[in-house]
Amino acid sequence: METAAEHSRTLRRRGLLGANLGDRVFHWGTLLFAAAVLLVIALLGFELSKTSVPAMRRFGWGFLTSATWDAVHLRFGALPFIYGTVVSSFLALLIAVPISLGAALFLAELAPQWMRGSLSFLVELLAAVPSVVYGLWGIFVLVPLLRPVQAWLAQHLGFLPFFQGAPYGISLMAGGLILAIMVIPFITAVSREVVQAVPQSQREAAYALGATRWEALRGPVLRYARAGILGAIILGLGRALGETMAVTMVIGNRPEISLSLLKPSYTMASVLANEFSEATNDLHIAALVEIALLLLVLTVIINAVARLMILSVAKGAATGVRE
């Protein structure tokens, strides 16, 4: 006797192989659209790889480990830009994730009904602000506010390598803070939708067992929504990795590696924005394109790892529900 799954496959096969032209057009059309996404990424990677061949041949793997960036003598290394990108993004997530999750839980669970709509609209409005506006705000507001804070940190915590240097304001700390401000709306908006999508039965079951509101949120609600929240955090990380203008305006744009958050730094996106239009030598252009290729590969790897983590968490949650 044919099972339900086999019967469904038989119907789909008949629909695709039969006389229903509309089903066949829809099937192949959607397949073409899905393949186009992969094709665009493949073509992008191919073009970047082809253009960066001179830099690959000249520097090899040393391009990833060298800290020298000298356009005059044509010596290029991407390590300062990789370091600045990773550290600024990590600092942004370190600041943004707790604030975003707290705001999302408040909007989804605790805020009065009359307040939720307006606050949610403001959060989504912040996500739509152009990055150059954040950059200007960072220069004229954030950086002046950071100078006395950095002076205090250098005076009282200067024995730590993280707070050594002159308090100019323009620094890796400023870049991380501006990124945190920019990714907070993304993580908050997606996390709020995820928390609101948790079935009400999960909360009612917790309350029936005598749980408080905090225990219900911490337990079944967050466990049920953790896969979606992780996806929201990765979405914010993707925004932080690729952000250009705002970070370029406040991070200092100095290709050096330092543990101090008070010193200037550089990111991969920033060096592309600053130098690509002025690069005249083919090797310089190839080095910049190789940095773009590294940024693409880093983004793909992070999203792939995040997808695996989400699938793992979702599988664990499904197993827990079945048990």
MARGU-790697 format. One line per 3 residues: number of its first residue (from 0); for each residue x, y, z of C-alpha. Coordinates in Angstrom, 3 decimals, always signed. Example, Ala and Ser with C-alpha at 12.3 -4.5 7.8 and 13.67 -1.06 7.14 Angstrom:
BEGIN
0	+12.300:-4.500:+7.800 | +13.670:-1.060:+7.140;
END
This chain:
BEGIN
0	+0.000:+0.000:+0.000 | +1.340:+3.432:-0.986 | +2.260:+5.727:+1.897;
3	+1.236:+9.368:+2.088 | +4.758:+10.571:+1.218 | +4.965:+8.257:-1.786;
6	+1.510:+9.355:-2.916 | +2.576:+13.007:-2.684 | +5.715:+12.333:-4.734;
9	+3.632:+10.486:-7.337 | +1.250:+13.422:-7.654 | +4.136:+15.878:-8.016;
12	+5.746:+13.673:-10.665 | +2.510:+13.431:-12.604 | +2.004:+17.160:-12.386;
15	+5.496:+17.876:-13.742 | +5.427:+15.218:-16.457 | +1.776:+15.561:-17.376;
18	-0.040:+18.081:-19.503 | -0.257:+20.825:-16.876 | +1.935:+23.471:-18.526;
21	+1.395:+25.992:-15.730 | +2.850:+23.691:-13.085 | +5.889:+22.948:-15.211;
24	+6.516:+26.628:-15.930 | +6.151:+27.476:-12.250 | +8.508:+24.664:-11.200;
27	+11.291:+25.530:-13.638 | +10.814:+29.251:-13.116 | +11.279:+29.054:-9.363;
30	+14.221:+26.689:-9.866 | +15.799:+29.244:-12.203 | +15.322:+32.035:-9.654;
33	+16.914:+29.939:-6.920 | +19.832:+29.007:-9.156 | +20.311:+32.671:-10.121;
36	+21.169:+33.535:-6.532 | +23.922:+30.926:-6.442 | +25.084:+31.996:-9.899;
39	+25.461:+35.631:-8.816 | +27.597:+34.617:-5.821 | +29.688:+32.282:-7.992;
42	+30.242:+34.947:-10.658 | +31.118:+37.503:-8.014 | +33.676:+35.183:-6.462;
45	+35.080:+34.279:-9.895 | +35.509:+37.893:-10.974 | +37.115:+38.901:-7.694;
48	+39.447:+35.903:-7.833 | +40.458:+36.632:-11.422 | +41.190:+40.303:-10.736;
51	+43.188:+39.557:-7.584 | +45.496:+36.992:-9.253 | +48.500:+39.396:-9.500;
54	+48.405:+40.018:-5.740 | +47.974:+36.306:-5.027 | +50.990:+35.425:-7.155;
57	+53.123:+38.217:-5.694 | +52.351:+37.770:-1.988 | +50.787:+34.312:-1.660;
60	+49.574:+33.355:+1.815 | +51.800:+36.059:+3.246 | +49.119:+38.539:+2.210;
63	+47.002:+37.277:+5.110 | +49.778:+37.422:+7.692 | +51.672:+40.577:+6.712;
66	+50.942:+43.823:+8.568 | +52.657:+46.060:+5.993 | +50.528:+48.234:+3.712;
69	+52.790:+50.467:+1.620 | +51.315:+51.676:-1.668 | +54.525:+53.549:-2.553;
72	+56.794:+50.493:-2.452 | +53.965:+48.118:-3.507 | +54.065:+45.971:-0.385;
75	+50.649:+44.911:+0.785 | +49.344:+42.831:+3.689 | +45.739:+42.465:+4.816;
78	+46.251:+41.500:+8.462 | +45.538:+44.987:+9.950 | +42.262:+45.192:+8.038;
81	+41.191:+41.683:+9.004 | +42.025:+42.459:+12.628 | +40.128:+45.755:+12.600;
84	+37.080:+44.180:+10.963 | +36.892:+41.239:+13.361 | +37.569:+43.235:+16.548;
87	+35.180:+46.089:+15.715 | +32.408:+43.629:+14.789 | +32.996:+41.588:+17.959;
90	+32.938:+44.751:+20.072 | +29.722:+45.832:+18.358 | +28.017:+42.513:+19.109;
93	+29.313:+42.543:+22.681 | +27.504:+45.841:+23.242 | +24.496:+45.366:+20.988;
96	+23.305:+41.838:+21.806 | +22.299:+42.391:+25.478 | +20.642:+45.724:+24.678;
99	+18.833:+44.302:+21.655 | +17.542:+41.219:+23.466 | +16.365:+43.300:+26.400;
102	+14.565:+45.716:+24.088 | +13.025:+42.857:+22.091 | +11.714:+41.114:+25.216;
105	+10.292:+44.387:+26.530 | +8.518:+45.184:+23.251 | +7.198:+41.648:+22.796;
108	+6.235:+40.731:+26.357 | +6.297:+43.591:+28.856 | +5.465:+46.874:+27.139;
111	+1.895:+48.204:+27.430 | -0.162:+47.764:+24.298 | -0.336:+51.504:+23.602;
114	+3.457:+51.750:+23.714 | +4.405:+48.756:+21.583 | +3.375:+50.177:+18.238;
117	+5.202:+53.490:+18.530 | +8.382:+51.987:+19.986 | +8.459:+49.242:+17.364;
120	+8.081:+51.877:+14.653 | +10.996:+53.863:+16.070 | +13.197:+50.760:+16.148;
123	+12.417:+49.980:+12.512 | +12.988:+53.636:+11.614 | +16.485:+53.497:+13.137;
126	+17.259:+50.480:+10.946 | +16.415:+52.558:+7.852 | +18.728:+55.491:+8.657;
129	+21.564:+55.734:+6.064 | +24.992:+54.835:+7.368 | +26.497:+58.195:+6.385;
132	+24.055:+59.877:+8.781 | +25.314:+57.648:+11.579 | +28.849:+58.564:+10.548;
135	+28.189:+62.300:+10.761 | +26.503:+61.825:+14.118 | +29.516:+59.828:+15.235;
138	+31.948:+62.596:+14.262 | +30.058:+65.505:+15.794 | +28.423:+63.822:+18.815;
141	+29.893:+60.436:+19.679 | +33.586:+61.239:+19.276 | +33.486:+64.394:+21.481;
144	+31.599:+62.435:+24.130 | +34.177:+59.648:+24.005 | +37.206:+61.867:+24.602;
147	+36.649:+62.453:+28.355 | +35.594:+58.818:+28.768 | +38.765:+57.627:+27.076;
150	+40.844:+60.054:+29.147 | +39.344:+58.570:+32.326 | +39.968:+55.025:+31.081;
153	+43.574:+55.840:+30.164 | +44.170:+57.453:+33.552 | +42.605:+54.791:+35.750;
156	+42.886:+51.642:+33.627 | +45.917:+52.508:+31.544 | +47.850:+49.582:+33.030;
159	+45.666:+47.341:+30.854 | +46.698:+47.007:+27.195 | +43.124:+47.721:+26.108;
162	+43.131:+51.319:+27.369 | +46.559:+52.639:+26.456 | +47.092:+55.601:+24.183;
165	+46.004:+59.190:+23.665 | +42.269:+59.899:+24.062 | +41.586:+61.396:+20.633;
168	+38.089:+59.947:+20.342 | +38.681:+58.702:+16.790 | +39.517:+55.090:+17.559;
171	+38.629:+51.430:+17.375 | +36.297:+52.014:+20.323 | +34.379:+54.634:+18.359;
174	+34.108:+52.254:+15.400 | +32.766:+49.472:+17.591 | +30.250:+51.781:+19.266;
177	+28.915:+53.186:+16.002 | +28.535:+49.641:+14.674 | +26.710:+48.617:+17.850;
180	+24.280:+51.510:+17.441 | +23.679:+50.513:+13.824 | +23.047:+46.801:+14.438;
183	+20.836:+47.225:+17.523 | +17.694:+48.010:+15.439 | +18.227:+44.943:+13.220;
186	+18.708:+42.500:+16.077 | +15.887:+44.059:+18.089 | +13.346:+44.024:+15.266;
189	+14.009:+40.408:+14.232 | +14.219:+39.143:+17.824 | +10.926:+40.852:+18.683;
192	+9.181:+39.102:+15.794 | +10.699:+35.773:+16.816 | +9.599:+36.127:+20.438;
195	+6.105:+37.155:+19.387 | +5.917:+34.049:+17.192 | +6.350:+31.738:+20.205;
198	+2.994:+29.963:+20.733 | +0.960:+31.311:+23.618 | +0.564:+27.751:+24.866;
201	+4.248:+27.774:+25.894 | +3.657:+30.724:+28.229 | +0.377:+29.352:+29.565;
204	+1.995:+26.005:+30.325 | +4.743:+27.741:+32.301 | +2.247:+29.870:+34.229;
207	+0.149:+26.760:+34.977 | +3.203:+25.184:+36.606 | +3.603:+28.201:+38.877;
210	+6.351:+30.031:+36.966 | +6.713:+33.779:+37.253 | +6.795:+35.981:+34.155;
213	+10.596:+36.105:+34.247 | +10.835:+32.321:+34.634 | +8.449:+31.837:+31.708;
216	+10.516:+34.164:+29.528 | +13.836:+32.687:+30.577 | +12.630:+29.123:+30.170;
219	+10.174:+28.041:+27.466 | +9.960:+31.343:+25.538 | +13.679:+31.920:+25.050;
222	+14.370:+28.223:+24.482 | +11.678:+28.118:+21.808 | +12.947:+31.306:+20.141;
225	+16.709:+30.818:+20.467 | +17.208:+29.645:+16.870 | +15.537:+32.769:+15.531;
228	+17.401:+35.000:+17.983 | +20.681:+33.460:+16.860 | +19.707:+34.236:+13.279;
231	+19.004:+37.842:+14.275 | +22.444:+38.137:+15.866 | +24.090:+36.766:+12.738;
234	+22.110:+39.258:+10.657 | +23.544:+42.015:+12.814 | +27.037:+40.548:+12.444;
237	+26.668:+40.583:+8.671 | +25.697:+44.256:+8.808 | +28.693:+45.013:+11.026;
240	+31.183:+43.176:+8.805 | +30.140:+44.975:+5.643 | +29.511:+48.446:+7.036;
243	+31.654:+51.072:+5.343 | +30.884:+54.784:+5.607 | +30.022:+55.165:+9.280;
246	+33.026:+53.157:+10.432 | +35.351:+54.904:+7.987 | +34.415:+58.273:+9.459;
249	+35.193:+57.425:+13.106 | +37.693:+54.545:+13.286 | +40.792:+56.517:+12.312;
252	+41.832:+54.525:+9.208 | +45.343:+53.603:+10.314 | +46.608:+50.156:+9.167;
255	+48.105:+48.952:+12.416 | +47.392:+46.199:+14.934 | +47.019:+47.169:+18.579;
258	+45.209:+45.726:+21.569 | +44.271:+49.220:+22.689 | +40.717:+50.298:+21.933;
261	+41.815:+53.939:+22.124 | +44.041:+53.744:+19.046 | +42.910:+54.111:+15.420;
264	+42.324:+51.034:+13.298 | +41.128:+50.057:+9.836 | +38.566:+47.656:+8.364;
267	+38.407:+45.793:+5.067 | +35.386:+47.730:+3.866 | +36.962:+51.054:+4.858;
270	+40.194:+50.520:+2.939 | +38.195:+49.636:-0.174 | +36.171:+52.851:+0.117;
273	+39.227:+55.005:+0.802 | +41.787:+53.693:-1.670 | +40.070:+52.020:-4.603;
276	+39.357:+55.245:-6.480 | +42.957:+56.423:-5.988 | +44.735:+53.166:-6.847;
279	+46.630:+53.543:-10.143 | +49.005:+50.571:-10.029 | +47.639:+47.192:-11.128;
282	+49.185:+45.467:-8.115 | +47.532:+47.946:-5.748 | +44.161:+47.333:-7.403;
285	+44.692:+43.562:-7.234 | +45.512:+43.798:-3.508 | +42.329:+45.772:-2.853;
288	+40.255:+43.288:-4.855 | +41.806:+40.441:-2.879 | +40.661:+42.183:+0.308;
291	+37.168:+42.346:-1.194 | +37.417:+38.620:-1.932 | +38.472:+37.963:+1.665;
294	+35.495:+39.957:+2.917 | +33.165:+37.933:+0.689 | +34.669:+34.623:+1.852;
297	+34.514:+35.712:+5.504 | +30.862:+36.682:+5.136 | +29.960:+33.403:+3.422;
300	+31.780:+31.350:+6.062 | +30.131:+33.200:+8.937 | +26.677:+32.796:+7.410;
303	+27.316:+29.115:+6.723 | +28.453:+28.513:+10.300 | +25.458:+30.464:+11.572;
306	+23.132:+28.359:+9.438 | +24.630:+25.176:+10.839 | +24.250:+26.536:+14.374;
309	+20.616:+27.444:+13.734 | +19.896:+23.996:+12.315 | +21.610:+22.386:+15.301;
312	+19.650:+24.495:+17.775 | +16.383:+23.895:+15.947 | +17.039:+20.141:+15.859;
315	+17.809:+20.164:+19.573 | +14.635:+22.110:+20.295 | +12.560:+19.681:+18.207;
318	+14.100:+16.740:+20.030 | +13.310:+18.366:+23.356 | +9.696:+18.934:+22.326;
321	+9.308:+15.303:+21.236 | +10.780:+14.106:+24.496;
END
